[in-house]
Amino acid sequence: MNKKESPTDNSLPVAPVGFFDSGVGGLSVLQAVRRILPHENLIYFADSAHCPYGNRSGDFVRRRSLAITGFLLAQGAKAVVVACNSASEAALELLRLTFPGLEIIGVEPAVKVAQSMSKNKKIGVLGTPLTLRGGRFFRLLNDFSAGMEVYTQPVAGLVELIETGCLDDAQTTAILKKNLRPLLKKGIDTLVLGCTHYPLLKEDIASLCGPQVELIDTAEPVARQLRRRLLSTGRLNPGPGSGHIEYFSSGAVQAVNPVLRKIMADPALVVSQSSV
């Protein structure tokens, strides 16, 4: 897919959908979009030079989100998915104000879905400190936690391991066990994965939680929302054929490239360096 040279190109159905995350976690959302919208051309930006966002200040994350969204728009993006809970928490409203003509979709912990699925009304939420202390999450709890017991667990160190491709090693498992233990002791039957990195470890998390705990992430709901928005604005790519995916990173591509290849199961995948 050729890069777009004019932002007016983003009115076309063949224009790409842009995604960004602090690193590789947003690939869990991109994969869901790929399944539901196979004809769409996609651009993924991993802000690996500044990962993780979860321990950064809100101001820092807003500055990075503005810069990256501007980059994606310059590539001709017709929509941008903020595929990062921390960036959605810190920057989503600002992005929509700054880019009023651009379709911008964020992610948030799926508390509403968990409320409808929990049988014993005990829900756990794994997330980054920035997400769990944020106003958007507070409003979610106010709106959808009535009659529920919601237990939050801020996680440290897990995103950094995922960024290095450590998806199934002993250190990753140890961090998962440490953070799941207090939630499981509370008797939760539903666990919200409140960071887009965590679904990349979904099988291991499910194994540690056991069959009595339902895992919920936001990837497929976000993909369906993107489809609805593109359809309503007449910008859904009708095909034929599979769309292309381009990858960019602010980090060292020699380090990022093998991790993306592993997650996407694509040995030919190439990440381009970005100076944004």
Helices and strands as residue ranges (DSSP letters): G 7-11, E 17-21, H 27-36, E 42-46, G 48-50, H 58-74, E 79-82, H 85-98, E 103-105, H 111-117, E 122-127, H 129-132, H 135-144, E 149-154, H 158-163, H 170-185, E 190-193, G 198-201, H 202-209, E 214-216, H 219-232, E 245-249, H 253-264, E 271-273
